Amino acid sequence: MLELTDKTAALTPQTAQMGEGKSYYLYTFGCQMNEHDSEVIAGILESTGFTAAAGPEEADLIVINTCAVRRKPEEKVGALLGMLQPLKEKKEDLFIAVGGCMTQQEEIAAYIKKRFRHVNLVFGTHSLPRFPQLLEKAMSSRKTVVDIEEYTDSRGNLPISRQDRFKAWLPVIYGCNNFCSYCIVPYVRGRERSRPMEEILTEARSLARAGYLELTLLGQNVNSYGQDLPERCDFADLLWELNRVDGLRRIRFMTSHPKDLSPRLIEVMARGEKICEHLHLPVQSGSNRILKLMNRRYTRERYLELVRSLKENIPGVAITSDIIVGFPGETEEDFQDTLDLVKEVRFDNAFTFIYSPRSGTKAAQMEDVVPRAQKEERLQRLAEIQQEISKEINAELLGKVVEVLVEGRSKNNPEMLTGRTRANKLVHFASTEDLTGRLLPVKISEARAFNLIGEAVSGEEPVNFSG
């Protein structure tokens, strides 16, 4: 769904028609903020006349939106660029643009320009407001155009082509001030910049009027919202105001930093009937020594206090997390602290990763004394424990009826529909009807570590909204 209204203000008469008769294909790597950025890129392209192509072979323009958080996405981008070179040689008028967090780094932008000469445009995370003009400039140039300037214009007037008609991303704060020692995000996304509350509320009301049922508020650290605004407000204030928007049924948000999770935010989550009972609260490690090296600015004891408060105040709350294994200098004792914390918290799910050094961060300068084989063995041990916990928690929903927002057909089984509960649990159920975008009661019949199986029931209201 392309949202224009007055958002074409960023386009000049020249750029407004440069895509007429042409098509684009968009690759996206990385987080939800990147997914939203790709919706903005698609909106810009469609507002200039481009149409979406079914695949890269049919496209006149290929855009790659990159991620820099870990090494693996960067390796995938390099491999993709190599694969696209024969296509470019075969189709000389094919235009290739590479942008996002990876290319915001000066050395990587220079490397892409030198190594992949078939790339026409390299742009950074701050370049989206200038993307139409950059595209026009690159299309008329014989050389690769590079724009990774750090200044940022307002993104409020940019068009958006949303992937769904019933759930939407809604950024509330850009950038990050935390400077965790392993993380590249503050360097590629810049310092924290909160959107004015009224601007966010206006967009939320517009989405609700258009029929959107679920909003996911985005930010590298949503809990920091409002600290840089002239008016006195915080994320709890924003969340409460959004809870009052007519038409919305669900509000989610991510990501929350434990050091900024306030008692008032927990209270608002408990009171807001539209606010989902799910919190993604990355712990990263259960060792105080490693947490200090990571510059996380909380202890395992403080994290456990937060978990206890969440569970006491929000019945059935689902808590998910990110955990890094093999941080420089991590000992077996440090890792055991992480395992103990996982067993005590009992996360509904955890995204686990082997530490990936990022050039320019403090952790990249630390001595990495953990052998690769040991990192992989620890990751496997952690994953096995977490999977068992996830399956046990999901088994508590057996026989219960939960509210599911249907997202469409299952990718693995077209006879099944798939959707998510308020607690963000994935549910599959059989249906011959296309019920995409509907809120339905589903009775759970099978529990797995990563998803649930159920059947749609009529005449019954969900009895466990935290499922």
Residue pairs with C-beta under 8 A, 6 or more apart in sequence:
1 161
1 162
1 164
1 165
1 210
2 43
2 46
2 47
2 159
2 160
2 161
2 162
3 43
3 159
3 160
3 161
3 162
3 206
4 43
4 47
4 159
6 157
7 43
7 47
7 157
7 158
7 159
7 160
8 16
8 47
8 159
9 157
10 44
10 129
10 132
10 157
10 158
11 44
11 47
11 48
11 132
12 132
12 133
14 136
15 48
15 132
15 133
15 135
15 136
16 47
16 48
16 49
17 48
17 49
18 48
18 49
18 132
18 135
18 136
18 139
19 45
19 46
19 48
19 49
19 50
19 51
19 61
20 49
21 49
22 49
22 50
22 51
22 60
22 61
23 50
23 51
23 52
23 53
23 58
23 59
23 60
23 61
24 42
24 45
24 50
24 51
24 52
24 53
24 59
24 60
24 61
24 62
24 63
25 52
25 53
25 55
25 56
25 58
25 59
25 61
25 62
25 63
26 38
26 41
26 42
26 52
26 62
26 63
26 64
26 65
27 62
27 63
27 64
27 65
27 80
28 34
28 35
28 38
28 65
29 64
29 65
29 66
29 67
29 73
29 76
29 77
29 100
30 65
30 66
30 67
30 68
30 69
30 73
30 100
30 101
31 67
31 69
32 169
32 216
32 218
32 254
33 169
33 171
33 189
33 218
33 219
33 220
34 65
34 67
34 100
34 101
35 163
35 169
36 169
36 171
36 218
37 65
37 100
37 125
37 128
38 65
39 160
39 161
39 162
39 163
39 169
40 128
40 155
40 158
40 159
40 160
41 63
41 65
41 99
41 128
41 131
42 52
42 160
42 161
43 158
43 159
43 160
43 161
44 128
44 131
44 132
44 158
44 159
45 61
45 63
45 161
46 52
46 159
46 161
47 159
48 132
48 135
50 60
50 61
53 59
53 60
56 62
56 84
56 87
57 87
59 94
60 93
60 94
60 95
61 94
61 95
61 96
61 97
62 84
62 94
62 95
62 96
62 97
63 97
63 98
63 99
64 77
64 80
64 81
64 96
64 97
64 98
64 99
64 100
65 99
65 100
66 73
66 74
66 77
66 98
66 99
66 100
66 101
66 102
66 103
67 73
67 74
67 100
67 101
67 102
68 74
68 100
68 101
68 102
68 104
68 105
68 108
68 184
68 188
68 358
69 101
69 183
69 184
69 185
69 356
69 358
70 353
70 356
71 356
71 357
72 356
73 102
74 102
74 108
77 98
77 102
81 96
81 98
81 112
81 116
81 118
81 119
82 116
84 96
84 118
85 116
85 118
87 94
88 94
88 96
88 118
89 118
95 120
95 121
95 138
95 139
96 118
96 119
96 120
96 121
97 119
97 120
97 121
97 122
97 123
97 135
97 138
98 112
98 116
98 119
98 121
98 122
98 123
99 121
99 122
99 123
99 124
99 125
99 127
99 131
100 124
100 125
101 125
101 184
101 185
101 188
101 189
102 108
102 188
103 109
103 112
103 122
103 123
103 124
103 148
104 124
104 125
104 126
104 148
104 187
104 188
104 189
105 148
105 184
105 187
105 188
105 359
105 360
106 148
107 359
109 122
109 124
109 146
109 148
110 146
112 119
112 122
113 119
113 122
113 144
113 146
117 144
119 144
120 138
120 139
120 141
120 144
120 145
121 134
121 135
121 138
121 144
121 145
121 146
121 147
122 144
122 145
122 146
122 147
122 148
123 130
123 131
123 134
123 146
123 147
123 148
124 147
124 148
124 149
124 150
124 188
125 188
125 189
125 190
126 148
126 149
126 150
126 151
126 152
126 190
127 134
127 147
127 148
127 149
128 155
128 158
129 152
129 153
129 154
129 155
129 158
130 147
130 153
134 145
134 147
137 145
138 144
138 145
150 190
152 174
152 190
152 193
155 174
156 195
156 199
162 168
164 407
164 437
165 210
165 211
165 212
165 437
166 211
166 212
166 213
166 214
166 405
166 436
166 437
167 212
167 213
167 214
167 215
167 216
167 250
167 405
167 407
168 207
168 212
168 214
168 215
168 216
169 215
169 216
169 218
170 200
170 203
170 204
170 207
170 215
170 216
170 217
170 218
171 195
171 217
171 218
171 219
172 194
172 195
172 200
172 217
172 218
172 219
172 222
172 225
172 235
172 238
172 253
173 192
173 193
173 194
173 195
173 219
173 220
173 221
173 222
173 224
173 225
174 189
174 190
174 192
174 193
174 195
174 219
174 220
175 186
175 189
175 190
175 191
175 192
175 193
175 220
176 183
176 185
176 186
176 189
176 191
176 192
176 220
176 221
176 224
177 186
177 191
177 192
177 221
177 224
178 186
178 220
178 221
178 257
178 259
178 295
178 297
179 186
179 295
180 284
180 294
180 295
180 296
181 293
181 294
181 295
181 361
181 362
181 363
181 366
182 294
182 324
182 327
182 355
182 357
182 358
182 361
182 363
183 358
183 361
184 358
184 359
184 360
184 361
185 220
187 360
187 361
189 220
192 220
192 221
192 224
192 227
192 228
193 228
194 224
194 225
194 226
194 227
194 228
194 229
196 229
197 226
197 229
197 231
197 233
197 237
197 238
197 241
200 238
200 242
201 241
201 242
201 245
204 215
204 242
204 245
204 248
205 245
205 246
207 215
207 248
208 245
208 246
208 247
208 248
209 247
211 247
212 247
212 248
213 247
213 248
213 249
213 250
213 405
213 437
213 439
214 248
214 249
214 250
214 251
214 252
214 405
215 242
215 248
215 250
215 251
215 252
216 252
216 253
216 254
217 238
217 239
217 242
217 251
217 252
217 253
217 254
218 253
218 254
219 225
219 253
219 254
219 255
220 255
221 255
221 256
221 257
221 260
222 235
222 253
222 254
222 255
222 256
223 235
223 256
223 257
223 260
223 261
223 262
223 265
224 235
224 257
224 260
225 233
225 234
225 235
225 238
226 232
226 233
226 234
226 235
226 237
226 238
227 234
234 262
234 264
234 265
235 253
235 265
236 262
236 264
236 265
236 267
236 268
239 251
239 253
239 265
239 268
239 269
239 272
239 275
240 268
240 271
240 272
242 248
242 251
242 274
243 251
243 268
243 272
243 273
243 274
243 275
248 274
249 274
249 405
249 439
250 274
250 276
250 405
250 422
251 272
251 274
251 275
251 276
252 276
252 278
252 424
254 280
255 280
255 282
256 279
256 280
256 281
256 282
257 282
258 281
258 282
258 283
258 296
258 298
258 302
258 303
258 306
259 296
259 297
259 298
261 281
261 306
263 309
266 309
266 310
266 313
266 314
267 313
268 275
269 275
269 277
269 279
269 313
269 314
269 317
270 313
270 314
276 422
276 423
276 424
277 314
277 315
277 316
277 317
277 318
277 422
277 423
277 465
277 466
278 317
278 318
278 319
278 320
278 348
278 422
278 423
278 424
279 310
279 317
279 318
279 319
279 320
280 320
280 321
280 322
281 303
281 306
281 307
281 319
281 320
281 321
282 321
282 322
282 323
283 300
283 303
283 321
283 322
283 323
283 341
283 345
284 291
284 294
284 296
284 322
284 323
284 324
285 291
285 294
285 296
285 323
285 324
285 327
285 330
285 334
285 337
285 338
286 300
286 337
286 338
286 339
286 340
286 341
286 342
287 300
287 330
287 333
287 334
287 335
287 337
287 338
288 299
288 300
288 301
288 337
289 334
290 327
290 329
290 330
290 334
290 337
291 298
291 299
291 300
293 327
293 328
293 329
293 363
293 366
294 324
294 327
294 363
295 362
300 337
300 341
303 341
304 341
304 344
304 345
307 319
307 345
310 317
310 319
311 317
311 319
314 466
315 466
316 423
316 464
316 465
316 466
316 467
317 423
317 466
318 348
318 349
318 423
318 424
318 425
318 466
319 345
319 347
319 348
320 347
320 348
320 349
320 350
320 351
320 424
321 345
321 347
321 349
321 350
321 351
322 350
322 351
322 352
322 353
323 338
323 342
323 350
323 351
323 352
323 353
323 382
324 352
324 353
324 354
324 355
325 335
325 338
325 352
325 353
325 354
325 355
325 375
325 378
325 379
325 382
326 354
326 355
326 370
326 374
326 375
326 378
326 379
327 355
327 363
327 370
328 355
328 363
328 366
328 367
328 368
328 369
328 370
329 366
329 367
329 368
329 369
329 370
330 355
330 370
335 378
338 382
339 381
339 382
339 385
342 350
342 382
342 385
342 386
342 389
343 385
343 389
346 389
346 393
347 386
347 389
347 390
348 390
348 393
348 394
348 423
348 425
349 386
349 390
349 450
350 382
350 386
352 379
352 382
352 383
352 386
353 379
354 375
354 376
354 379
355 363
355 368
355 370
355 375
357 363
357 364
357 368
358 364
387 449
387 450
388 449
390 449
390 450
391 447
391 448
391 449
394 425
394 447
394 448
394 449
394 452
395 447
397 425
397 444
397 447
397 452
397 464
397 467
398 444
398 445
398 446
398 447
399 443
399 444
399 445
400 443
400 444
400 463
400 464
400 467
401 441
401 442
401 443
401 444
401 457
401 460
401 461
401 462
401 463
401 464
402 421
402 422
402 425
402 427
402 441
402 442
402 444
402 454
402 462
402 464
402 465
402 467
403 421
403 422
403 439
403 440
403 441
403 442
403 462
403 465
403 467
404 419
404 420
404 421
404 427
404 429
404 439
404 440
404 441
404 442
404 454
405 419
405 420
405 437
405 438
405 439
406 417
406 418
406 419
406 435
406 436
406 437
406 438
406 439
406 440
407 418
407 419
407 420
407 436
408 417
408 418
408 436
409 416
409 417
409 418
409 434
410 416
410 417
410 418
410 428
411 418
413 428
415 430
416 428
416 429
416 430
416 431
417 428
417 429
417 430
417 431
417 435
417 436
418 426
418 427
418 428
419 426
419 427
419 440
419 442
420 426
420 427
421 427
421 452
421 467
422 465
422 466
422 467
423 466
423 467
425 451
425 452
425 467
426 450
426 451
426 452
427 442
427 444
427 451
427 452
427 453
427 454
428 451
428 452
428 453
428 454
429 442
429 453
429 454
429 455
429 456
430 455
431 456
435 456
440 456
441 456
441 457
441 458
441 460
441 461
441 462
442 454
442 455
442 456
442 457
443 454
443 455
443 456
443 457
443 460
444 452
444 453
444 454
444 467
445 453
445 454
445 455
446 452
446 453
446 454
447 453
